[in-house]
């Protein structure tokens, strides 16, 4: 397929670029191409995917131009590369072994009056879920089926969350809009990019050496994120030259498979911020850091003095980028969350439900248990991946603005905000969306051939300390950009907590 500039594919890009405060004229530097019909869904998932990648690449190209002078390099967005990257955890193979993204207790469950979805990939979340359901640690899915089928969905949600676990009621879009947390999310834009301290002098960034063109070269990034969204952002910063050091608490388990997907280009260290030695090491790292990216729920890092304001006070000129599941305020502001749960709470799962799985005349329908059919899911963890590329874009834009005006910057994003953008603001091919009650995206309807292309063109095999990896290539591309990462991922927590 030939290239398309702006126009039919650029509407979502224009919206996201405006949210980042970018020059509207620069979106003409973006060209779109690739096979049609990828990531099929009732909601405009492909529009979200290509738009978030486009603004990330454009923000990186803008920073490169700022450092080197001259025009902003042309940006290319290929739908095949984007779709493959949004499914990177599913494409990953380690010595031929596929990596399962979900544990047996991370799934939909039918309740007495509807559906809930739980998340129990981490051992501590599994233990809390079973405790909340009064089930033994040896319980499995059949045991949970019986318990959950006899309880109301809202009661399950509150009981599990009170125990520190994760369970969310499957709501319709209208129910989410009427929910206090839905209203809190609706009160905010897709993302915010604010100045924390305007008194800091402008950032001086030296010209780039290249090739390849690495707009983040020489920058140091502290990565305090987990799972997909935050690690996708920092993986992108690493691709484009940043020295990214991921920091994890040694007492919190992390999936090596997840890190094998998102750890490209980075190093990974374990630090206990609650110990004097760990805190001293972190403060030494912070004293030379340029960017801090956090992905923990709001308030979780406050006791370590890691609020954005405290970080910027100790390191003037810092760019702080933070993301959460539900946003910073509202009754769920401090709750844990993941992409799969946000899809369920916000009504995405109802929109993507299987309409043939419910009968209006069935007993289940009369009691409301399946009023939307069996809940569905997007064809990718699109909220995670899309928010990750937006987060990286916000960092690049903040660095560009710092070089002009100075200051410390704060970028704030949430999966629930990205979900609202998908549900209310985007449409197929970037046109305004009529809303989830009338999708009309025939070109992306379920059942379409979503892989009428060669995915191998966007995959590569790489040797690593973990074995032979098959992985998706980065979708962020502009004139002079690198084709892949400089280094493969290593083992979680095994690098020294020092800058290169």
Secondary structure as UniProt FT lines:
FT   STRAND          4..5
FT   HELIX           7..9
FT   HELIX           11..19
FT   TURN            20..21
FT   HELIX           24..29
FT   STRAND          30..33
FT   HELIX           45..68
FT   STRAND          75..78
FT   HELIX           79..86
FT   HELIX           88..91
FT   STRAND          93..94
FT   TURN            95..96
FT   STRAND          97..98
FT   TURN            104..105
FT   STRAND          108..110
FT   STRAND          115..118
FT   HELIX           123..132
FT   TURN            133..134
FT   TURN            137..138
FT   HELIX           141..149
FT   HELIX           153..162
FT   TURN            163..164
FT   STRAND          167..169
FT   HELIX           173..178
FT   HELIX           180..186
FT   STRAND          192..197
FT   TURN            198..199
FT   TURN            215..218
FT   STRAND          220..224
FT   TURN            227..228
FT   HELIX           229..239
FT   TURN            240..241
FT   STRAND          243..248
FT   TURN            250..251
FT   HELIX           256..262
FT   TURN            264..265
FT   STRAND          267..270
FT   TURN            273..274
FT   HELIX           276..286
FT   TURN            287..288
FT   STRAND          291..294
FT   TURN            298..301
FT   HELIX           302..304
FT   HELIX           308..314
FT   TURN            316..317
FT   STRAND          319..324
FT   TURN            331..334
FT   HELIX           339..345
FT   TURN            346..347
FT   HELIX           348..351
FT   HELIX           355..357
FT   TURN            360..361
FT   HELIX           363..366
FT   TURN            367..372
FT   HELIX           382..405
FT   STRAND          408..414
FT   HELIX           415..420
FT   HELIX           421..425
FT   HELIX           428..430
FT   TURN            436..437
FT   HELIX           442..444
FT   TURN            446..447
FT   TURN            450..451
FT   HELIX           455..458
FT   STRAND          459..464
FT   TURN            465..466
FT   STRAND          467..472
FT   TURN            479..480
FT   TURN            492..493
//
